[in-house]
């Protein structure tokens, strides 16, 4: 049976809700909703409401005038209610809502039904959710955001945002470190709107996050809100960040604070974006970065990134400085030299081809990128030989990229 049906089948066989479903997982509830429908199609005999599919209409004992199926003549269990809330028949889902509204364990399915495709089910679920205690919705922010992608999924999101914007600060704080990326983003946006986060904390969040959206959001907010008392702390954290987009925000902020000269070390940053920001800040401070680059390239091992930077802001004559560095013993220098030559539009296929066999995969990738415009000049058979299984992975990938760039889509070996 399809994996999506596993939880639904466990419920149908009588397992308690807490054992059949990972109740803490937003994805598990969405999967259960789908799984019950699949189960009703593939194994309708497992569902308590299977008589509906056969056309035999018996009255149930719920407070509903609907002619329906033989459901539970005693109080239904949470598992039975969960099955009814996900049933393919909208009348069963709608009737189950009244029983489920006061069951805290089934709040996730009440949220799911707010995005139901059937209007009567959707509207009843929304009325019931609006009556639910506001604090109960925040723990299900991940599910709300997951369902917000659906056509009818905006209601619960609007309700959640309203409770976070108007409710206790602790409710927002609890979501800032959520394991769900979308939830963290929403919580930080609301926290910023409410003025709950200080500049230092925002800088640390930007530097410590692996989410590009959150990095940008928090870095920009940290810079915008920093004052004299925390300026040094904010800039130090941003400038030392691992993520290039955070470092670049910190470098750009040096201009705002009048500390243009402190951008000099970042001329040799490993990231091209950060190098570009450093050049901009220095120029705004009246400092020409080109002589600095030429000076740093005299000792390239100490400043590998400066080798690429020279190509990014230099002239064609600077290519003569870069070509000898293609053979430098340090891989970082070789790779940045290739990047600089490409920026100067000074690539020569014959001189760079040997780097396709470089022991450093980073250098091989840089050389491949530089040679892609000349891919058609390579012998297809030569490239296919290099794509053979016994070649190092970096060499194989380079050959395959060049073959595709040359229009040779069939790769053998």
For each residue, the residues with C-beta under 8 A, 3 or more apart:
1: 5 6 9 39 42 43
2: 5 35 38 42
3: 6
4: 8 31 34 35 38
5: 1 2 8 9 35 38 39 42 43
6: 1 3 9 10 35
7: 10 11 20 21 22 28 31 32 35
8: 4 5 11 12 32 35 36 38 39 83 86
9: 1 5 6 12 13 35 39 43 46
10: 6 7 13 15 19 20 21
11: 7 8 14 15 17 20 21 32 36 79 80 82 83
12: 8 9 39 43 46 47 48 83
13: 9 10 46
14: 11 79
15: 10 11 19 20 79
16: 19 20 77 78 79
17: 11 20 21 23 77 78 79 82 105 106
18: 21 23 105
19: 10 15 16
20: 7 10 11 15 16 17 79
21: 7 10 11 17 18 28 29 32 82
22: 7 25 28
23: 17 18 28 29 105 108
24: 28
25: 22 28 29
26: 29 30 108 140 142 143 146 180
27: 30 31 146
28: 7 21 22 23 24 25 31 32
29: 21 23 25 26 32 33 108 109 112 143
30: 26 27 33 34 112 143 146 147
31: 4 7 27 28 34 35
32: 7 8 11 21 28 29 35 36 82 86 109
33: 29 30 36 37 86 109 112
34: 4 30 31 37 38
35: 2 4 5 6 7 8 9 31 32 38 39 86
36: 8 11 32 33 39 40 47 83 86 87 88
37: 33 34 40 41 86 87 88
38: 2 4 5 8 34 35 41 42
39: 1 5 8 9 12 35 36 42 43 44 46 47
40: 36 37 43 44 47 50 53 87 88
41: 37 38 44 88
42: 1 2 5 38 39
43: 1 5 9 12 39 40 46 47
44: 39 40 41 47 50 53
45: 50
46: 9 12 13 39 43 50
47: 12 36 39 40 43 44 50 83 87
48: 12 69 70 71 72 80 83 84
49: 52 68 69 71 83 84 87 89 92
50: 40 44 45 46 47 53 54 69
51: 54 56 57 58 69 70
52: 49 55 57 68 69 89 92
53: 40 44 50
54: 50 51
55: 52
56: 51 69
57: 51 52 67 68 69
58: 51 67 68 69 70
59: 67 68
60: 64 68 69 70 71 72 73 95
61: 71 72 73 74
62: 71 72 95 98 99
63: 98
64: 60 68 95 98
65:
66: 91 95
67: 57 58 59
68: 49 52 57 58 59 60 64 71 91 92 95
69: 48 49 50 51 52 56 57 58 60 92
70: 48 51 58 60
71: 48 49 60 61 62 68 76 80 84
72: 48 60 61 62 75 76 77 80
73: 60 61
74: 61
75: 72
76: 71 72 80 81 84 99
77: 16 17 72 80 81
78: 16 17 81 82 103 105 106
79: 11 14 15 16 17 20 82 83
80: 11 48 71 72 76 77 83 84
81: 76 77 78 84 85 96 99 100 103 106
82: 11 17 21 32 78 79 85 86 106 109
83: 8 11 12 36 47 48 49 79 80 86 87
84: 48 49 71 76 80 81 87 92 93 95 96 99 100
85: 81 82 93 96 97 100 106 109 110 112 113
86: 8 32 33 35 36 37 82 83 93 109 112
87: 36 37 40 47 49 83 84 92 93 96
88: 36 37 40 41
89: 49 52 92 93
90: 93 94 116 118 120 121
91: 66 68 94 95
92: 49 52 68 69 84 87 89 95 96
93: 84 85 86 87 89 90 96 97 113 116 118 121
94: 90 91 97 118 120 121 124
95: 60 62 64 66 68 84 91 92 98 99
96: 81 84 85 87 92 93 99 100
97: 85 93 94 100 101 110 113 121 124 125 128
98: 62 63 64 95 101 124 128
99: 62 76 81 84 95 96 102 103
100: 81 84 85 96 97 103 106 109 110
101: 97 98 110 128 131 132
102: 99
103: 78 81 99 100 106 107
104: 107 136
105: 17 18 23 78
106: 17 78 81 82 85 100 103 109 110
107: 103 104 110 111 132 136 140
108: 23 26 29 111 112 140 143
109: 29 32 33 82 85 86 100 106 112 113
110: 85 97 100 101 106 107 113 114 125 128 129 132
111: 107 108 114 115 129 137 140 143 144 147 156
112: 29 30 33 85 86 108 109 115 116 143 147
113: 85 93 97 109 110 116 121 122 124 125
114: 110 111 122 125 126 129 147 152 153 155 156
115: 111 112 122 147 150 151 152 153 155 156
116: 90 93 112 113 121 122 125 152
117: 122 151 152
118: 90 93 94 121 122
119: 122 123
120: 90 94 123 124
121: 90 93 94 97 113 116 118 124 125
122: 113 114 115 116 117 118 119 125 126 152 155
123: 119 120 126 127
124: 94 97 98 113 120 121 127 128
125: 97 110 113 114 116 121 122 128 129
126: 114 122 123 129 130 155
127: 123 124 130 131
128: 97 98 101 110 124 125 131 132
129: 110 111 114 125 126 132 137 155 156 159
130: 126 127 159
131: 101 127 128
132: 101 107 110 128 129 136 137
133: 136
134: 137 163 167
135: 138 163 167 171
136: 104 107 132 133 139 140
137: 111 129 132 134 140 141 144 156 159 160 163
138: 135 141 160 163 164 167 171 174 175
139: 136
140: 26 107 108 111 136 137 143 144
141: 137 138 144 145 160 175 178 180 183 186 187
142: 26 145 146 178 180 182 183
143: 26 29 30 108 111 112 140 146 147
144: 111 137 140 141 147 148 156 157 160
145: 141 142 148 157 180 182 183 186
146: 26 27 30 142 143 149 182
147: 30 111 112 114 115 143 144 150 153 156 157
148: 144 145 153 154 156 157
149: 146 153
150: 115 147 153
151: 115 117
152: 114 115 116 117 122 155
153: 114 115 147 148 149 150 156 157
154: 148 157 158
155: 114 115 122 126 129 152 158 159
156: 111 114 115 129 137 144 147 148 153 159 160
157: 144 145 147 148 153 154 160 161
158: 154 155 161 162
159: 129 130 137 155 156 162 163
160: 137 138 141 144 156 157 163 164
161: 157 158 164 165 186 190
162: 158 159 165 166
163: 134 135 137 138 159 160 166 167 171
164: 138 160 161 167 171 172 175 186 187 190
165: 161 162 190 193 194
166: 162 163
167: 134 135 138 163 164 171 172
168: 171
169: 172 173 194 196
170: 173 174
171: 135 138 163 164 167 168 174 175
172: 164 167 169 175 176 187 190 191 194 196
173: 169 170 176 191 196
174: 138 170 171 177 178
175: 138 141 164 171 172 178 183 184 186 187
176: 172 173 184 187 188 191
177: 174 184
178: 141 142 174 175 183 184 187
179:
180: 26 141 142 145 183 184
181: 184 185 211 214
182: 142 145 146 185 186
183: 141 142 145 175 178 180 186 187
184: 175 176 177 178 180 181 187 188 211 214
185: 181 182 188 189 211 213 214 217
186: 141 145 161 164 175 182 183 189 190
187: 141 164 172 175 176 178 183 184 190 191
188: 176 184 185 191 192 197 205 214 217 218
189: 185 186 192 193 217
190: 161 164 165 172 186 187 193 194
191: 172 173 176 187 188 194 196 197
192: 188 189 195 196 197 217 221
193: 165 189 190
194: 165 169 172 190 191
195: 192
196: 169 172 173 191 192
197: 188 191 192 201 202 205 218 221
198: 201 202 225 230
199: 202 203 221 222 223 225 226 227 230 233 234
200: 203 204 222 230 233 234 237
201: 197 198 204 205
202: 197 198 199 205 206 218 219 221 222 225 234
203: 199 200 206 207 218 219 222 226 233 234 237 238
204: 200 201 207 208 237
205: 188 197 201 202 208 209 214 218
206: 202 203 209 214 215 216 217 218 219 222 237 238 241 243 246 249
207: 203 204 237 238 240 241 242 243 246
208: 204 205
209: 205 206 214 215 218 243
210: 243
211: 181 184 185 214 215
212: 215 216 243 245
213: 185 216 217
214: 181 184 185 188 205 206 209 211 217 218
215: 206 209 211 212 218 219 243 245 246
216: 206 212 213 219 220 245 249
217: 185 188 189 192 206 213 214 220 221
218: 188 197 202 203 205 206 209 214 215 221 222
219: 202 203 206 215 216 222 223 238 245 246 249 250
220: 216 217 223 224 249
221: 192 197 199 202 217 218 224 225
222: 199 200 202 203 206 218 219 225 226 234 238
223: 199 219 220 226 234 238 249 250 253 256
224: 220 221
225: 198 199 202 221 222
226: 199 203 222 223 230 231 234 235
227: 199 230 231
228: 231
229:
230: 198 199 200 226 227 233 234
231: 226 227 228 234 235 257
232: 235 236
233: 199 200 203 230 236 237
234: 199 200 202 203 222 223 226 230 231 237 238 253
235: 226 231 232 238 239 250 253 254 257 259
236: 232 233 239 240
237: 200 203 204 206 207 233 234 240 241 250
238: 203 206 207 219 222 223 234 235 241 246 247 249 250 253
239: 235 236 247 250 251 266
240: 207 236 237 247
241: 206 207 237 238 246 247 250
242: 207 246
243: 206 207 209 210 212 215 246 247
244: 247 248 269 270 271 273 274
245: 212 215 216 219 248 249 273
246: 206 207 215 219 238 241 242 243 249 250
247: 238 239 240 241 243 244 250 251 266 269 271 274
248: 244 245 251 252 271 273 274 276 277
249: 206 216 219 220 223 238 245 246 252 253
250: 219 223 235 237 238 239 241 246 247 253 254
251: 239 247 248 254 263 266 274 277 278 281
252: 248 249 255 256 277 280 281
253: 223 234 235 238 249 250 256 257
254: 235 250 251 257 259 260 262 263 281
255: 252 258 260 263 280 281 284 285
256: 223 252 253
257: 231 235 253 254
258: 255
259: 235 254 262 263
260: 254 255 263 281 282 284 285 286 287
261: 264 282 285 287
262: 254 259 265
263: 251 254 255 259 260 266 267 277 278 281 282 285
264: 261 267 278 282 287 292
265: 262 268 269 278
266: 239 247 251 263 269 274 275 277 278
267: 263 264 275 278 279 282 289 292 293 296 305 306 309
268: 265 275 296 303 304 305 306 309
269: 244 247 265 266 274 275 278 305
270: 244 274 304 305 332
271: 244 247 248 274 275 305
272: 275 276 308 312 339
273: 244 245 248 276 277
274: 244 247 248 251 266 269 270 271 277 278
275: 266 267 268 269 271 272 278 279 305 308 309 312
276: 248 272 273 279 280 312
277: 248 251 252 263 266 273 274 280 281
278: 251 263 264 265 266 267 269 274 275 281 282 289
279: 267 275 276 282 283 289 309 312 313
280: 252 255 276 277 283 284
281: 251 252 254 255 260 263 277 278 284 285
282: 260 261 263 264 267 278 279 285 287 288 289 292
283: 279 280 286 287 288 289
284: 255 260 280 281
285: 255 260 261 263 281 282
286: 260 283
287: 260 261 264 282 283 292
288: 282 283 291 292
289: 267 278 279 282 283 292 293 309 313
290: 293 294 310 313 314
291: 288 294 295
292: 264 267 282 287 288 289 295 296
293: 267 289 290 296 297 306 309 310 313 314
294: 290 291 297 298 310 314 318 321
295: 291 292 298
296: 267 268 292 293 299 300 302 303 306 309 310
297: 293 294 300 303 306 307 310 321 322 325
298: 294 295
299: 296 302 303
300: 296 297 303 304 306 307 325 328 330 333 337
301: 304 328 330 333
302: 296 299
303: 268 296 297 299 300 306 307
304: 268 270 300 301 307 330 332 333 335 336
305: 267 268 269 270 271 275 308 309 332 336
306: 267 268 293 296 297 300 303 309 310 336
307: 297 300 303 304 310 311 322 325 333 336 337 339 340
308: 272 275 305 311 312 336 337 339 340 343
309: 267 268 275 279 289 293 296 305 306 312 313 340
310: 290 293 294 296 297 306 307 313 314 318 321 322 340
311: 307 308 314 318 319 322 339 340 341 342 343 344 346
312: 272 275 276 279 308 309 340 343
313: 279 289 290 293 309 310
314: 290 293 294 310 311 317 318 321 340 344
315: 318 344
316: 319 344 345 346
317: 314 320
318: 294 310 311 314 315 321 322 340 344
319: 311 316 322 323 341 344 346
320: 317 323
321: 294 297 310 314 318 324 325
322: 297 307 310 311 318 319 325 326 337 340 341 344 346
323: 319 320 326 337 341 351
324: 321 327 328
325: 297 300 307 321 322 328 333 334 336 337
326: 322 323 334 337 338 341 351 352 355
327: 324 334
328: 300 301 324 325 333 334 337
329: 333
330: 300 301 304 333 334
331: 334 335 358 359 360 362 363
332: 270 304 305 335 336 362
333: 300 301 304 307 325 328 329 330 336 337
334: 325 326 327 328 330 331 337 338 355 358 360 363 366
335: 304 331 332 338 339 360 362 363 365 366
336: 304 305 306 307 308 325 332 333 339 340 366
337: 300 307 308 322 323 325 326 328 333 334 340 341
338: 326 334 335 341 342 352 355 363 366 367 370
339: 272 307 308 311 335 336 342 343 366 370
340: 307 308 309 310 311 312 314 318 322 336 337 343 344
341: 311 319 322 323 326 337 338 344 346 347 352 370
342: 311 338 339 345 346 347 366 369 370
343: 308 311 312 339 340
344: 311 314 315 316 318 319 322 340 341
345: 316 342
346: 311 316 319 322 341 342
347: 341 342 352 370 371 373 374
348: 351 352
349: 352 353 371 374 377
350: 353
351: 323 326 348 354
352: 326 338 341 347 348 349 355 356 367 370 371
353: 349 350 356 367 371
354: 351 357 358
355: 326 334 338 352 358 363 364 366 367
356: 352 353 364 367 368 371 386 395 398 399
357: 354 364 395
358: 331 334 354 355 363 364 367
359: 331 363
360: 331 334 335 363 364
361: 364 365 392 393 394
362: 331 332 335 365 366
363: 331 334 335 338 355 358 359 360 366 367
364: 355 356 357 358 360 361 367 368 394 395 398
365: 335 361 362 368 369 394 397 398
366: 334 335 336 338 339 342 355 362 363 369 370
367: 338 352 353 355 356 358 363 364 370 371 398
368: 356 364 365 371 372 397 398 401 402
369: 342 365 366 372
370: 338 339 341 342 347 352 366 367
371: 347 349 352 353 356 367 368 374 375 378 402
372: 368 369 375 401 402 405
373: 347
374: 347 349 371 377 378
375: 371 372 378 402 403 405 406
376: 405 406 407
377: 349 374
378: 371 374 375 382 383 402 406
379: 382 383
380: 383 384 403 406 408
381: 384 385
382: 378 379 385 386
383: 378 379 380 386 387 399 402 403 406 408
384: 380 381 387 388 399 403 408 411 412 413
385: 381 382 388 413
386: 356 382 383 391 395 396 398 399
387: 383 384 391 396 399 400 403 411 412 413
388: 384 385 391 396 413
389: 396 413
390:
391: 386 387 388 395 396 399
392: 361 395 396
393: 361 396 397
394: 361 364 365 397 398
395: 356 357 364 386 391 392 398 399
396: 386 387 388 389 391 392 393 399 400
397: 365 368 393 394 400 401
398: 356 364 365 367 368 386 394 395 401 402
399: 356 383 384 386 387 391 395 396 402 403
400: 387 396 397 403 404 411
401: 368 372 397 398 404 405
402: 368 371 372 375 378 383 398 399 405 406
403: 375 380 383 384 387 399 400 406 408 409 411
404: 400 401 407 408 409 411
405: 372 375 376 401 402
406: 375 376 378 380 383 402 403
407: 376 404
408: 380 383 384 403 404 411
409: 403 404
410:
411: 384 387 400 403 404 408
412: 384 387
413: 384 385 387 388 389
